[in-house]
């Protein structure tokens, strides 16, 4: 049986909390593009140092390679180590 993307969206990605978090990440990415820190297709991500996408203060943001930002040590319950 394949992955049920509709169910996944309904249960998780479509929740109000996740929509707000995604909007926060997109907002920071757009402002970084305007500032010239990143560009479309450059394989860079905006890293939120504290792991909270709602915290968009400049001291909490850094530009990282996509592979480095999406791969980090995790605890037993899948939190950042």
N, C-alpha and C positions, 0 to 999 in steps of 0.2 A: 504494500500500500504506500502510495506517495505522500508527500507532505501536503497538508491542507492549509494553503495560504489564506484562504478566506476566513477560516476558523482562527488562525493565528492573528490576523488583523482584528477580528471582532473581539478576541479575548485580551489582547495585549497592545498591539500597535495603535488601535483605534481608541484606546482609553484617553480621557482628558489629560491625565498626568503625562502620558507618553507623547501626546500631541504637543504639549507645552515644552517638554524637554527637547523634542525634535526641532521645534520652532526656535528655541534658544540656541541650539547648535548651528542651525542654518543662518541665524542672524549674525553670529560671531564669524562664521565663514564668509558671509557677504561683506562684512566690514573689513575683514583681513584682505579680501580681494581688492576692495577699494583703496586700501592703504598700500597695496603692492606687495604684501608679504607672501601671498599665495596666488596662484593662477589656476584656471581650469585645466585639468589634465596633468598637473605637476606631481601627482602621487604624494601630496602632503596633506596632513590633517591638522586641525587646531586641537591641541591637547589641553584639556582642563586638568590642571595639576591636582586639584582635590577630588576629581571624579564627579563633580556636580555640574551638569550642563546649564543649570540655572544661574550659576555664579559666573558672570561675564566680566569681572574686574580684570584689568590688564595684568595685574600681578599673578592672576590665576591661569593665564593663557600662555601657550608656547606653540610654535610651529614645529611639527615633527614629521618624519617620514611615516607614511601610512602603515608600513609593516611594523615599525617600532611602536606606534601609538596603539595598534590593535592587538599587540601581543605583550602581555605583562604577567608577572607572577600573580597567582590567585591563591586565596586561602581555601580551606576545605569546603566552605559554603559559597564559593565562586565570587568572593569579594577581592578587591585589590589587596595584595600582601604588603 
